[in-house]
Amino acid sequence: MQKIKVLFVCMGNICRSPTAEGVFTQLVAEQKLQAFFEIDSAGTHAYHVGAPPDLRAQKAANERGLDLSKQRARKVRLEDFETFDYILVMDGNNYDLLMEECPVEQQHKVQYFLNYEPSLKTRDVPDPYYGGQYGFEKVLDLTAAAALGFLSVVKAERAI
C-alpha cells in the first residue's frame, strides 16, 4: 500500500504546522499506523527556513510528551501539491495563498485542518507567535481535536 501523505501548513512553519505535525505523528504512532503515513509540515512564507520550531511551541509540546526539536521549517514547494494527498492549512490566509499557487487539478487537497472537528466552531488555528504561552496551549488543544477527527475520516476512507 502506498503511504498516505499529509502536509500541515501555516505561515512560517515554526508554531502551528509543526505542532500539528507532532500531534498527528504521535496519534498515528499510538494507533500503530506509522506504516500507512508520511507526515510533514511547511510554511507559506520563507521567513524561518531551516529553523527549528519556536521554543515556546517546543516547550508546550514537551509538556504533553511531544518532541518537535528535530523538525526544521521549510516553505511549501510547487511539487508538494502533487506529492501530498492532504494539505491541511491552519487559517484562511494560508488557504488563500495556497489556492493561488495550487494547480486546479490539485486544489481539492487543500483543506482547513479544523474542518475535521466541526464542534470547534472555527476553521482557523490562531497564530500564537506574538502572544503568550496560552496561545501555544490552545494550538495544541485545537490540533489534537482535529487530528482525531482527521484520522477517523482517513481510516474510514482508506479502510485502514
VONULO-418140 format. One record per atom (N, C-alpha, C): residue in three letters; atom name; x, y, z; residue number from 1. Coordinates in pm, 1 decimal, decimal comma. Example, Ala and Ser with C-alpha at 12.3 -4.5 7.8 and 13.67 -1.06 7.14 Angstrom:
BEGIN
R   resn   name          u          v          w   resi
R    ala      N     1319,0     -569,0      780,0      1
R    ala     CA     1230,0     -450,0      780,0      1
R    ala      C     1320,0     -330,0      780,0      1
R    ser      N     1285,0     -225,0      708,0      2
R    ser     CA     1367,0     -106,0      714,0      2
R    ser      C     1290,0        3,0      787,0      2
//
This chain:
BEGIN
R   resn   name          u          v          w   resi
R    met      N       83,5     -119,2        0,0      1
R    met     CA        0,0        0,0        0,0      1
R    met      C       87,8      125,3        0,0      1
R    gln      N       50,7      218,4      -83,5      2
R    gln     CA      122,7      345,3      -89,5      2
R    gln      C       87,7      428,2       33,7      2
R    lys      N      188,4      495,8       89,6      3
R    lys     CA      166,0      575,8      210,3      3
R    lys      C       73,6      693,5      181,2      3
R    ile      N       -4,6      728,6      280,7      4
R    ile     CA      -91,6      845,8      276,3      4
R    ile      C       -6,0      963,0      319,2      4
R    lys      N        6,8     1061,4      231,9      5
R    lys     CA       98,0     1173,6      257,2      5
R    lys      C       17,7     1295,9      302,7      5
R    val      N       55,8     1346,1      420,7      6
R    val     CA      -15,3     1456,4      484,5      6
R    val      C       81,4     1571,2      509,1      6
R    leu      N       43,0     1691,2      465,3      7
R    leu     CA      123,6     1811,4      485,7      7
R    leu      C       42,2     1912,7      564,0      7
R    phe      N       96,5     1958,9      676,6      8
R    phe     CA       34,5     2064,1      756,8      8
R    phe      C      101,8     2196,4      721,6      8
R    val      N       21,1     2302,7      704,7      9
R    val     CA       75,4     2430,2      657,3      9
R    val      C       26,8     2546,7      743,2      9
R    cys      N      122,0     2631,6      783,5     10
R    cys     CA       91,8     2760,6      846,3     10
R    cys      C      178,1     2866,2      776,7     10
R    met      N      194,2     2980,7      836,9     11
R    met     CA      268,4     3087,6      771,2     11
R    met      C      419,7     3062,2      769,8     11
R    gly      N      481,3     3049,9      887,2     12
R    gly     CA      627,0     3041,1      892,7     12
R    gly      C      681,5     2903,0      921,1     12
R    asn      N      593,4     2808,3      950,9     13
R    asn     CA      631,4     2669,9      980,2     13
R    asn      C      719,5     2659,2     1104,7     13
R    ile      N      688,3     2741,0     1207,8     14
R    ile     CA      761,1     2728,0     1334,3     14
R    ile      C      668,5     2717,6     1455,3     14
R    cys      N      538,2     2736,7     1437,8     15
R    cys     CA      446,6     2728,4     1551,7     15
R    cys      C      334,5     2627,4     1526,3     15
R    arg      N      238,1     2666,2     1444,4     16
R    arg     CA      117,0     2586,0     1429,5     16
R    arg      C      136,7     2457,6     1349,2     16
R    ser      N      196,7     2467,4     1230,4     17
R    ser     CA      208,0     2346,0     1148,8     17
R    ser      C      305,2     2243,8     1207,9     17
R    pro      N      417,8     2283,1     1268,3     18
R    pro     CA      500,0     2180,1     1331,6     18
R    pro      C      429,8     2116,6     1451,3     18
R    thr      N      349,3     2195,2     1521,9     19
R    thr     CA      272,2     2139,6     1632,7     19
R    thr      C      171,8     2037,3     1580,3     19
R    ala      N      100,3     2073,0     1473,3     20
R    ala     CA        3,7     1980,3     1413,6     20
R    ala      C       73,9     1853,9     1364,1     20
R    glu      N      189,1     1870,9     1301,7     21
R    glu     CA      267,1     1755,5     1255,9     21
R    glu      C      303,1     1665,4     1374,1     21
R    gly      N      350,6     1724,7     1482,8     22
R    gly     CA      388,2     1647,5     1600,5     22
R    gly      C      270,4     1576,8     1664,9     22
R    val      N      159,0     1646,9     1677,6     23
R    val     CA       38,1     1589,6     1737,2     23
R    val      C      -11,4     1472,5     1652,0     23
R    phe      N      -18,4     1492,0     1521,0     24
R    phe     CA      -69,9     1386,5     1434,2     24
R    phe      C       26,6     1268,4     1428,1     24
R    thr      N      155,0     1295,9     1425,4     25
R    thr     CA      255,4     1188,7     1425,9     25
R    thr      C      242,4     1103,6     1551,7     25
R    gln      N      223,5     1167,9     1666,1     26
R    gln     CA      207,4     1094,2     1790,9     26
R    gln      C       79,6     1010,4     1788,9     26
R    leu      N      -28,7     1066,3     1739,5     27
R    leu     CA     -155,5      993,9     1732,3     27
R    leu      C     -142,8      870,9     1642,5     27
R    val      N      -80,0      887,9     1529,1     28
R    val     CA      -57,5      776,3     1436,6     28
R    val      C       27,4      667,8     1504,4     28
R    ala      N      130,4      708,9     1576,9     29
R    ala     CA      216,3      613,3     1646,5     29
R    ala      C      139,7      539,4     1756,5     29
R    glu      N       57,5      612,7     1830,8     30
R    glu     CA      -21,2      550,0     1937,3     30
R    glu      C     -114,1      442,0     1881,9     30
R    gln      N     -162,1      463,6     1760,0     31
R    gln     CA     -252,0      366,0     1697,7     31
R    gln      C     -175,7      266,7     1609,0     31
R    lys      N      -42,7      273,6     1616,2     32
R    lys     CA       45,5      182,1     1542,0     32
R    lys      C       15,3      181,2     1391,4     32
R    leu      N        0,8      301,2     1337,0     33
R    leu     CA      -31,9      317,3     1194,8     33
R    leu      C       79,9      385,2     1116,5     33
R    gln      N      201,3      390,8     1172,0     34
R    gln     CA      312,5      460,8     1107,7     34
R    gln      C      338,1      410,5      965,6     34
R    ala      N      316,8      283,3      940,4     35
R    ala     CA      343,8      226,1      808,1     35
R    ala      C      252,4      283,4      700,5     35
R    phe      N      143,3      345,3      742,0     36
R    phe     CA       45,0      396,5      646,6     36
R    phe      C       63,7      543,6      612,0     36
R    phe      N      147,1      615,7      687,1     37
R    phe     CA      152,8      761,2      672,2     37
R    phe      C      293,1      815,1      650,7     37
R    glu      N      298,3      923,4      573,5     38
R    glu     CA      414,7     1011,7      564,8     38
R    glu      C      362,3     1149,7      603,7     38
R    ile      N      423,4     1210,3      705,2     39
R    ile     CA      371,2     1334,0      764,1     39
R    ile      C      479,8     1441,0      762,0     39
R    asp      N      442,1     1562,4      720,6     40
R    asp     CA      537,7     1673,2      712,0     40
R    asp      C      463,8     1803,0      740,0     40
R    ser      N      538,3     1911,2      747,0     41
R    ser     CA      479,5     2044,3      760,8     41
R    ser      C      562,9     2143,7      681,2     41
R    ala      N      501,1     2257,5      649,6     42
R    ala     CA      567,8     2362,0      571,4     42
R    ala      C      497,7     2495,1      597,3     42
R    gly      N      559,0     2601,4      547,1     43
R    gly     CA      501,8     2734,9      562,0     43
R    gly      C      472,8     2799,2      428,1     43
R    thr      N      382,8     2894,0      428,6     44
R    thr     CA      352,7     2969,3      306,8     44
R    thr      C      458,6     3075,8      280,2     44
R    his      N      537,1     3108,9      381,5     45
R    his     CA      642,9     3209,3      369,9     45
R    his      C      777,4     3146,3      408,7     45
R    ala      N      882,9     3204,0      358,5     46
R    ala     CA     1018,1     3150,7      382,7     46
R    ala      C     1090,0     3225,2      494,7     46
R    tyr      N     1015,4     3274,9      591,5     47
R    tyr     CA     1074,8     3353,5      699,7     47
R    tyr      C     1177,3     3277,1      782,5     47
R    his      N     1153,9     3149,5      806,5     48
R    his     CA     1233,0     3075,0      905,1     48
R    his      C     1293,4     2947,0      848,5     48
R    val      N     1313,3     2939,6      718,6     49
R    val     CA     1361,5     2815,6      656,1     49
R    val      C     1486,2     2763,8      728,1     49
R    gly      N     1481,4     2635,3      764,1     50
R    gly     CA     1593,3     2571,0      832,2     50
R    gly      C     1591,0     2582,0      984,0     50
R    ala      N     1502,5     2665,0     1037,1     51
R    ala     CA     1496,2     2685,6     1182,3     51
R    ala      C     1409,3     2578,5     1247,8     51
R    pro      N     1440,2     2545,8     1373,9     52
R    pro     CA     1353,1     2454,1     1447,5     52
R    pro      C     1225,2     2526,8     1488,9     52
R    pro      N     1126,3     2453,6     1536,5     53
R    pro     CA     1004,9     2519,6     1585,1     53
R    pro      C     1036,6     2619,5     1696,3     53
R    asp      N      952,0     2718,9     1709,2     54
R    asp     CA      962,2     2820,4     1813,2     54
R    asp      C      981,2     2750,9     1949,4     54
R    leu      N     1069,0     2803,8     2030,5     55
R    leu     CA     1096,9     2743,0     2160,7     55
R    leu      C      972,7     2732,7     2249,0     55
R    arg      N      882,5     2829,4     2235,9     56
R    arg     CA      759,0     2824,1     2314,6     56
R    arg      C      669,2     2709,3     2267,3     56
R    ala      N      667,7     2685,3     2137,0     57
R    ala     CA      591,3     2571,3     2083,5     57
R    ala      C      653,6     2440,6     2131,1     57
R    gln      N      785,2     2434,4     2128,9     58
R    gln     CA      854,1     2313,5     2175,5     58
R    gln      C      827,2     2288,3     2323,9     58
R    lys      N      830,7     2394,5     2403,6     59
R    lys     CA      807,6     2380,2     2547,9     59
R    lys      C      667,1     2327,7     2574,6     59
R    ala      N      568,0     2387,4     2510,5     60
R    ala     CA      429,1     2343,5     2530,1     60
R    ala      C      412,2     2199,4     2483,8     60
R    ala      N      472,1     2164,7     2372,6     61
R    ala     CA      463,3     2028,0     2320,9     61
R    ala      C      533,3     1930,1     2414,2     61
R    asn      N      652,2     1966,6     2462,5     62
R    asn     CA      726,4     1880,3     2554,4     62
R    asn      C      645,7     1847,8     2679,5     62
R    glu      N      569,8     1945,6     2727,1     63
R    glu     CA      487,7     1925,0     2845,9     63
R    glu      C      376,9     1822,4     2822,0     63
R    arg      N      349,7     1794,8     2694,5     64
R    arg     CA      248,8     1693,2     2658,8     64
R    arg      C      313,5     1568,8     2597,8     64
R    gly      N      444,0     1557,9     2614,6     65
R    gly     CA      512,7     1438,4     2567,3     65
R    gly      C      548,2     1437,1     2420,3     65
R    leu      N      547,0     1553,8     2356,2     66
R    leu     CA      581,0     1564,6     2214,1     66
R    leu      C      717,3     1630,5     2197,5     66
R    asp      N      799,7     1574,4     2112,8     67
R    asp     CA      930,3     1632,8     2083,0     67
R    asp      C      928,9     1687,5     1941,2     67
R    leu      N      932,4     1818,8     1928,3     68
R    leu     CA      931,7     1884,8     1796,9     68
R    leu      C     1072,0     1927,0     1754,1     68
R    ser      N     1171,8     1901,1     1836,0     69
R    ser     CA     1305,3     1959,6     1817,4     69
R    ser      C     1375,1     1919,5     1688,2     69
R    lys      N     1341,4     1806,9     1630,5     70
R    lys     CA     1409,7     1762,2     1508,8     70
R    lys      C     1349,3     1820,9     1381,1     70
R    gln      N     1233,3     1882,5     1392,8     71
R    gln     CA     1169,5     1943,3     1276,0     71
R    gln      C     1245,1     2069,0     1233,5     71
R    arg      N     1242,0     2097,7     1104,2     72
R    arg     CA     1302,7     2219,7     1051,0     72
R    arg      C     1204,4     2285,2      954,2     72
R    ala      N     1194,1     2416,6      965,0     73
R    ala     CA     1099,9     2491,2      881,6     73
R    ala      C     1140,6     2486,4      735,5     73
R    arg      N     1039,5     2479,6      652,2     74
R    arg     CA     1059,4     2489,4      508,3     74
R    arg      C      937,9     2557,9      447,6     74
R    lys      N      954,5     2605,9      326,9     75
R    lys     CA      845,6     2670,1      253,9     75
R    lys      C      777,6     2565,3      166,3     75
R    val      N      648,0     2581,9      147,4     76
R    val     CA      573,8     2495,5       55,3     76
R    val      C      637,1     2507,4      -82,5     76
R    arg      N      654,0     2391,6     -148,3     77
R    arg     CA      709,5     2386,2     -283,8     77
R    arg      C      599,6     2346,5     -381,4     77
R    leu      N      613,5     2384,5     -504,8     78
R    leu     CA      514,6     2351,6     -606,9     78
R    leu      C      490,9     2201,0     -614,9     78
R    glu      N      595,7     2120,7     -601,0     79
R    glu     CA      579,7     1975,1     -610,3     79
R    glu      C      500,7     1916,9     -492,8     79
R    asp      N      486,6     1991,5     -382,7     80
R    asp     CA      406,9     1943,8     -269,5     80
R    asp      C      261,2     1920,0     -309,8     80
R    phe      N      211,4     2000,7     -401,8     81
R    phe     CA       71,6     1985,4     -444,2     81
R    phe      C       49,2     1851,2     -513,0     81
R    glu      N      148,6     1803,0     -581,6     82
R    glu     CA      141,6     1673,3     -647,5     82
R    glu      C      171,5     1560,1     -549,4     82
R    thr      N      269,9     1579,5     -464,5     83
R    thr     CA      319,9     1475,0     -374,9     83
R    thr      C      221,7     1436,6     -264,8     83
R    phe      N      160,8     1536,2     -200,7     84
R    phe     CA       79,5     1510,6      -82,0     84
R    phe      C      -66,6     1484,4     -117,7     84
R    asp      N     -127,0     1393,9      -39,9     85
R    asp     CA     -268,6     1360,2      -57,8     85
R    asp      C     -359,4     1459,3       13,2     85
R    tyr      N     -312,9     1509,4      127,0     86
R    tyr     CA     -386,8     1605,9      207,6     86
R    tyr      C     -293,2     1720,3      242,3     86
R    ile      N     -339,6     1842,7      217,2     87
R    ile     CA     -264,4     1963,0      252,8     87
R    ile      C     -356,0     2041,9      346,4     87
R    leu      N     -323,5     2036,6      474,1     88
R    leu     CA     -412,5     2087,3      578,0     88
R    leu      C     -361,6     2220,1      632,6     88
R    val      N     -440,6     2324,0      611,1     89
R    val     CA     -398,6     2459,5      647,1     89
R    val      C     -453,0     2500,1      783,2     89
R    met      N     -383,1     2595,4      844,3     90
R    met     CA     -418,5     2641,7      977,3     90
R    met      C     -513,0     2761,3      977,3     90
R    asp      N     -518,9     2837,0      868,0     91
R    asp     CA     -610,6     2951,8      866,8     91
R    asp      C     -644,3     2995,5      724,3     91
R    gly      N     -733,7     3092,8      715,6     92
R    gly     CA     -781,6     3141,2      587,1     92
R    gly      C     -673,9     3204,0      501,1     92
R    asn      N     -579,3     3271,8      562,3     93
R    asn     CA     -469,6     3330,7      486,8     93
R    asn      C     -386,0     3221,3      420,3     93
R    asn      N     -354,6     3115,6      496,9     94
R    asn     CA     -279,9     3002,3      440,1     94
R    asn      C     -358,1     2941,1      324,4     94
R    tyr      N     -487,0     2923,0      345,1     95
R    tyr     CA     -573,2     2863,6      242,3     95
R    tyr      C     -569,9     2947,4      114,2     95
R    asp      N     -592,0     3077,1      128,9     96
R    asp     CA     -595,7     3165,3       11,7     96
R    asp      C     -463,2     3165,6      -63,8     96
R    leu      N     -352,6     3173,3        9,4     97
R    leu     CA     -221,3     3174,4      -55,2     97
R    leu      C     -194,2     3044,2     -130,0     97
R    leu      N     -228,2     2932,2      -69,4     98
R    leu     CA     -205,4     2803,7     -135,8     98
R    leu      C     -295,1     2786,6     -257,3     98
R    met      N     -419,7     2831,7     -247,6     99
R    met     CA     -510,5     2817,7     -361,5     99
R    met      C     -464,8     2901,7     -480,4     99
R    glu      N     -395,6     3011,3     -454,2    100
R    glu     CA     -339,7     3092,6     -562,7    100
R    glu      C     -228,0     3018,7     -635,2    100
R    glu      N     -149,4     2939,5     -561,5    101
R    glu     CA      -34,4     2868,1     -618,2    101
R    glu      C      -69,2     2729,4     -670,4    101
R    cys      N     -172,2     2669,8     -614,4    102
R    cys     CA     -203,0     2529,8     -640,6    102
R    cys      C     -263,3     2508,5     -779,4    102
R    pro      N     -211,1     2410,9     -854,3    103
R    pro     CA     -274,2     2376,3     -981,2    103
R    pro      C     -419,7     2335,6     -958,7    103
R    val      N     -506,4     2372,8    -1049,6    104
R    val     CA     -650,1     2348,6    -1035,4    104
R    val      C     -680,7     2202,7    -1004,6    104
R    glu      N     -611,1     2111,9    -1070,8    105
R    glu     CA     -639,9     1969,4    -1052,9    105
R    glu      C     -598,0     1915,9     -915,6    105
R    gln      N     -525,5     1995,1     -838,4    106
R    gln     CA     -482,4     1953,3     -704,4    106
R    gln      C     -553,2     2030,4     -591,9    106
R    gln      N     -636,4     2126,6     -626,5    107
R    gln     CA     -695,3     2214,9     -525,0    107
R    gln      C     -783,5     2142,7     -423,8    107
R    his      N     -838,8     2028,2     -460,2    108
R    his     CA     -922,1     1953,1     -366,3    108
R    his      C     -842,4     1902,6     -245,7    108
R    lys      N     -712,2     1899,2     -257,1    109
R    lys     CA     -626,2     1851,4     -147,4    109
R    lys      C     -609,1     1955,4      -37,8    109
R    val      N     -626,3     2082,0      -70,6    110
R    val     CA     -605,9     2191,7       23,9    110
R    val      C     -733,5     2209,3      107,0    110
R    gln      N     -721,4     2187,1      237,0    111
R    gln     CA     -837,1     2190,9      325,9    111
R    gln      C     -799,6     2256,1      458,2    111
R    tyr      N     -900,2     2307,7      525,9    112
R    tyr     CA     -879,7     2358,9      661,7    112
R    tyr      C     -869,8     2239,1      756,2    112
R    phe      N     -763,0     2233,0      834,2    113
R    phe     CA     -744,2     2122,9      927,0    113
R    phe      C     -858,8     2113,9     1027,8    113
R    leu      N     -902,0     2228,7     1080,9    114
R    leu     CA    -1004,7     2227,2     1184,5    114
R    leu      C    -1141,8     2185,6     1133,1    114
R    asn      N    -1160,2     2177,7     1002,1    115
R    asn     CA    -1286,9     2126,3      949,2    115
R    asn      C    -1308,8     1981,2      991,0    115
R    tyr      N    -1203,0     1914,0     1032,6    116
R    tyr     CA    -1215,1     1775,1     1074,7    116
R    tyr      C    -1265,9     1760,5     1218,1    116
R    glu      N    -1290,0     1872,2     1284,5    117
R    glu     CA    -1355,1     1869,1     1415,1    117
R    glu      C    -1454,6     1984,4     1420,3    117
R    pro      N    -1573,1     1963,9     1359,1    118
R    pro     CA    -1671,6     2071,7     1347,2    118
R    pro      C    -1721,1     2127,9     1479,4    118
R    ser      N    -1711,4     2052,3     1587,6    119
R    ser     CA    -1758,4     2103,5     1716,1    119
R    ser      C    -1675,5     2222,5     1764,3    119
R    leu      N    -1559,0     2244,3     1704,2    120
R    leu     CA    -1474,4     2356,8     1744,2    120
R    leu      C    -1533,3     2490,9     1703,2    120
R    lys      N    -1621,6     2491,6     1605,7    121
R    lys     CA    -1691,1     2613,1     1560,8    121
R    lys      C    -1598,0     2720,6     1506,0    121
R    thr      N    -1480,1     2679,3     1458,8    122
R    thr     CA    -1387,3     2771,5     1393,7    122
R    thr      C    -1307,7     2694,0     1290,5    122
R    arg      N    -1263,5     2763,0     1188,2    123
R    arg     CA    -1177,0     2699,4     1088,2    123
R    arg      C    -1032,3     2738,3     1108,4    123
R    asp      N    -1008,4     2841,6     1186,4    124
R    asp     CA     -873,6     2896,3     1199,7    124
R    asp      C     -806,7     2859,1     1331,7    124
R    val      N     -684,1     2808,5     1321,5    125
R    val     CA     -598,4     2790,4     1438,9    125
R    val      C     -527,6     2924,2     1457,0    125
R    pro      N     -552,3     2995,9     1567,5    126
R    pro     CA     -491,0     3127,9     1584,7    126
R    pro      C     -338,6     3118,0     1595,5    126
R    asp      N     -271,3     3214,2     1534,2    127
R    asp     CA     -124,9     3217,4     1535,7    127
R    asp      C      -78,6     3265,7     1673,1    127
R    pro      N       -4,1     3182,9     1747,3    128
R    pro     CA       38,2     3221,0     1882,1    128
R    pro      C      168,2     3300,7     1886,5    128
R    tyr      N      227,8     3328,0     1772,0    129
R    tyr     CA      363,2     3382,9     1766,6    129
R    tyr      C      381,4     3509,8     1849,8    129
R    tyr      N      285,1     3602,3     1842,2    130
R    tyr     CA      300,3     3729,8     1912,6    130
R    tyr      C      228,9     3732,6     2047,3    130
R    gly      N      180,9     3618,1     2092,1    131
R    gly     CA      109,5     3613,2     2219,0    131
R    gly      C      189,1     3542,9     2326,7    131
R    gly      N      119,9     3506,2     2431,0    132
R    gly     CA      182,6     3437,8     2543,6    132
R    gly      C      173,7     3286,5     2531,0    132
R    gln      N      213,3     3218,6     2636,2    133
R    gln     CA      218,2     3072,5     2637,5    133
R    gln      C       80,3     3010,3     2617,1    133
R    tyr      N      -24,6     3077,8     2663,3    134
R    tyr     CA     -159,9     3023,8     2647,1    134
R    tyr      C     -190,8     2995,2     2500,5    134
R    gly      N     -142,6     3079,2     2411,4    135
R    gly     CA     -168,0     3059,6     2268,4    135
R    gly      C     -112,3     2927,9     2218,0    135
R    phe      N        1,9     2887,3     2268,5    136
R    phe     CA       62,4     2760,8     2226,2    136
R    phe      C      -14,7     2641,4     2281,8    136
R    glu      N      -69,3     2658,2     2402,0    137
R    glu     CA     -154,8     2554,1     2460,4    137
R    glu      C     -282,3     2538,9     2377,8    137
R    lys      N     -337,6     2650,7     2335,5    138
R    lys     CA     -459,8     2649,6     2253,7    138
R    lys      C     -433,9     2578,9     2120,5    138
R    val      N     -319,5     2604,6     2060,0    139
R    val     CA     -283,5     2537,7     1934,4    139
R    val      C     -278,1     2386,2     1956,2    139
R    leu      N     -218,4     2343,3     2064,5    140
R    leu     CA     -213,5     2200,8     2095,5    140
R    leu      C     -352,8     2142,2     2113,1    140
R    asp      N     -439,9     2212,9     2184,0    141
R    asp     CA     -576,9     2164,4     2205,3    141
R    asp      C     -652,3     2152,5     2073,0    141
R    leu      N     -645,2     2256,0     1991,3    142
R    leu     CA     -717,8     2256,5     1864,2    142
R    leu      C     -666,1     2149,3     1768,9    142
R    thr      N     -533,8     2139,6     1758,0    143
R    thr     CA     -477,9     2042,7     1663,7    143
R    thr      C     -500,5     1899,4     1711,6    143
R    ala      N     -501,0     1877,7     1842,0    144
R    ala     CA     -528,8     1743,0     1894,3    144
R    ala      C     -671,3     1701,0     1860,1    144
R    ala      N     -765,6     1791,8     1875,5    145
R    ala     CA     -905,2     1760,4     1844,2    145
R    ala      C     -922,4     1731,5     1694,3    145
R    ala      N     -864,3     1816,1     1610,8    146
R    ala     CA     -876,4     1797,2     1466,0    146
R    ala      C     -803,1     1671,2     1420,0    146
R    ala      N     -691,4     1639,6     1483,8    147
R    ala     CA     -614,8     1520,0     1446,3    147
R    ala      C     -698,0     1394,1     1464,8    147
R    leu      N     -772,0     1386,9     1574,3    148
R    leu     CA     -858,4     1271,3     1598,8    148
R    leu      C     -964,5     1258,2     1489,1    148
R    gly      N    -1027,9     1369,6     1457,1    149
R    gly     CA    -1129,8     1367,1     1352,4    149
R    gly      C    -1072,4     1333,0     1216,4    149
R    phe      N     -958,5     1391,4     1184,7    150
R    phe     CA     -894,2     1366,0     1056,3    150
R    phe      C     -855,5     1218,5     1043,5    150
R    leu      N     -792,8     1164,1     1146,6    151
R    leu     CA     -750,9     1024,5     1140,3    151
R    leu      C     -871,2      932,0     1125,3    151
R    ser      N     -979,9      961,5     1194,8    152
R    ser     CA    -1101,0      879,4     1180,8    152
R    ser      C    -1152,2      880,1     1038,2    152
R    val      N    -1154,3      997,2      975,9    153
R    val     CA    -1201,2     1008,7      837,6    153
R    val      C    -1109,3      931,8      743,0    153
R    val      N     -980,0      950,1      758,1    154
R    val     CA     -883,8      883,7      669,8    154
R    val      C     -892,0      732,2      686,5    154
R    lys      N     -903,0      686,4      809,3    155
R    lys     CA     -913,4      541,3      832,7    155
R    lys      C    -1038,0      485,4      764,5    155
R    ala      N    -1148,6      557,8      771,0    156
R    ala     CA    -1272,0      512,7      706,3    156
R    ala      C    -1258,7      516,4      553,6    156
R    glu      N    -1206,5      627,1      501,4    157
R    glu     CA    -1191,9      642,5      355,2    157
R    glu      C    -1096,5      539,0      295,2    157
R    arg      N     -989,4      512,1      367,4    158
R    arg     CA     -883,6      424,0      315,1    158
R    arg      C     -893,5      280,8      367,8    158
R    ala      N     -996,5      253,1      445,8    159
R    ala     CA    -1018,5      119,5      503,1    159
R    ala      C     -894,8       67,9      577,1    159
R    ile      N     -843,8      151,1      664,8    160
R    ile     CA     -725,9      113,2      745,6    160
R    ile      C     -775,2       49,4      874,7    160
//
